[in-house]
Amino acid sequence: MSLSLNHTNYFYEGPTQWDIGVRAEDAWDKVKAVHSGNPNWGNESGLKDQFLCHVHYAANKNPWNIEPSRPDVGFINTVLNLCNPG
């Protein structure tokens, strides 16, 4: 099971890394609000790490696929696994 998200340049329109981070948190809150009621939603921390990894390191990839079945290994290990741990 995968949540496939198409992104816009919204994250990258701000002039600083701080702006990207703020916009990423806002976007994650919106993704969560729309999808967290789905029975396939699980492993929220791992999903968020995958999402944030894509925001910061996969700007040129579209769509972003985040998967609840991937293990929650923390943000750094998610990045080290190219946003796809496990």
C-alpha contacts under 8 A as a table, 3 or more apart, distances in Angstrom:
res1	aa1	res2	aa2	distance
1	M	40	N	7.62
1	M	67	E	6.17
1	M	68	P	7.21
1	M	69	S	7.34
2	S	65	N	5.96
2	S	66	I	5.65
2	S	67	E	4.57
2	S	68	P	7.18
3	L	65	N	5.48
3	L	66	I	5.27
3	L	67	E	6.20
4	S	63	P	5.97
4	S	64	W	5.63
4	S	65	N	4.41
4	S	66	I	6.58
5	L	62	N	7.59
5	L	63	P	5.24
5	L	64	W	5.03
5	L	65	N	6.22
6	N	62	N	5.65
6	N	63	P	4.45
6	N	64	W	6.27
7	H	10	Y	7.76
7	H	62	N	6.71
7	H	63	P	6.85
7	H	64	W	7.63
8	T	11	F	7.44
9	N	12	Y	5.37
9	N	13	E	6.28
10	Y	13	E	5.63
10	Y	23	R	7.51
11	F	14	G	6.96
11	F	19	D	7.64
11	F	20	I	5.12
11	F	21	G	7.99
11	F	23	R	5.65
11	F	24	A	6.41
11	F	55	V	7.36
12	Y	15	P	7.68
12	Y	20	I	6.03
13	E	20	I	7.94
14	G	17	Q	7.80
14	G	19	D	5.15
14	G	20	I	6.31
15	P	19	D	6.73
16	T	19	D	5.25
16	T	20	I	6.64
17	Q	20	I	5.02
17	Q	21	G	6.22
18	W	21	G	5.09
18	W	22	V	6.22
19	D	22	V	5.14
19	D	23	R	6.09
20	I	23	R	5.18
20	I	24	A	5.97
21	G	24	A	5.00
21	G	25	E	6.29
22	V	25	E	5.29
22	V	26	D	6.31
23	R	26	D	4.98
23	R	27	A	6.05
24	A	27	A	5.07
24	A	28	W	6.06
24	A	52	L	6.81
24	A	55	V	6.83
25	E	28	W	5.05
25	E	29	D	6.22
26	D	29	D	5.17
26	D	30	K	6.47
27	A	30	K	5.05
27	A	31	V	6.24
28	W	31	V	5.01
28	W	32	K	6.04
28	W	48	K	7.10
28	W	51	F	7.50
29	D	32	K	5.12
29	D	33	A	6.08
30	K	33	A	5.01
30	K	34	V	6.27
31	V	34	V	5.32
31	V	35	H	6.03
31	V	36	S	7.88
32	K	35	H	5.28
32	K	36	S	5.10
33	A	36	S	6.02
33	A	37	G	7.90
34	V	37	G	7.35
35	H	38	N	5.57
35	H	41	W	6.96
36	S	39	P	7.97
36	S	41	W	5.55
36	S	42	G	7.95
37	G	41	W	6.98
38	N	41	W	5.37
39	P	42	G	7.95
40	N	68	P	7.64
41	W	44	E	7.31
41	W	68	P	6.63
42	G	68	P	5.53
43	N	46	G	5.39
43	N	47	L	6.20
43	N	68	P	5.43
43	N	69	S	7.54
43	N	71	P	7.84
43	N	72	D	6.95
44	E	47	L	5.00
44	E	48	K	6.08
44	E	68	P	7.39
45	S	48	K	5.15
45	S	49	D	6.27
45	S	72	D	6.55
45	S	74	G	7.98
46	G	49	D	5.09
46	G	50	Q	6.24
46	G	68	P	7.06
46	G	70	R	7.15
46	G	71	P	6.46
46	G	72	D	4.23
46	G	73	V	7.01
46	G	74	G	6.99
47	L	50	Q	5.10
47	L	51	F	6.12
47	L	66	I	6.02
47	L	67	E	6.48
47	L	68	P	6.03
47	L	72	D	7.86
48	K	51	F	4.96
48	K	52	L	6.06
49	D	52	L	5.20
49	D	53	C	5.96
49	D	72	D	7.97
49	D	74	G	6.68
49	D	75	F	5.05
49	D	78	T	6.60
49	D	83	C	7.84
50	Q	53	C	5.07
50	Q	54	H	6.28
50	Q	66	I	5.98
50	Q	75	F	7.60
50	Q	78	T	6.50
50	Q	79	V	8.00
50	Q	83	C	5.22
50	Q	84	N	6.91
51	F	54	H	5.21
51	F	55	V	6.33
51	F	64	W	7.65
51	F	66	I	6.52
51	F	83	C	7.95
52	L	55	V	4.92
52	L	56	H	6.21
53	C	56	H	5.31
53	C	57	Y	5.73
53	C	58	A	7.23
53	C	75	F	7.28
53	C	78	T	7.02
53	C	79	V	5.83
53	C	82	L	7.88
53	C	83	C	5.51
54	H	57	Y	5.25
54	H	58	A	4.56
54	H	59	A	6.65
54	H	64	W	6.69
54	H	83	C	6.42
55	V	58	A	6.05
55	V	59	A	5.99
56	H	59	A	6.76
57	Y	79	V	7.96
58	A	61	K	5.34
59	A	62	N	7.84
61	K	64	W	6.60
67	E	70	R	5.80
68	P	71	P	7.75
70	R	84	N	7.17
70	R	85	P	5.98
70	R	86	G	5.81
71	P	85	P	6.30
71	P	86	G	6.00
72	D	85	P	7.79
73	V	76	I	7.96
73	V	77	N	5.74
73	V	78	T	6.31
73	V	85	P	7.13
74	G	77	N	5.64
74	G	78	T	6.12
75	F	78	T	4.97
75	F	79	V	6.20
76	I	79	V	5.14
76	I	80	L	6.20
77	N	80	L	4.84
77	N	81	N	6.13
77	N	85	P	7.22
78	T	81	N	5.10
78	T	82	L	6.50
78	T	83	C	4.96
78	T	84	N	6.29
78	T	85	P	5.33
79	V	82	L	5.06
79	V	83	C	5.09
79	V	84	N	7.91
80	L	83	C	7.32
81	N	84	N	5.47
81	N	85	P	5.13
81	N	86	G	7.80
82	L	85	P	7.41
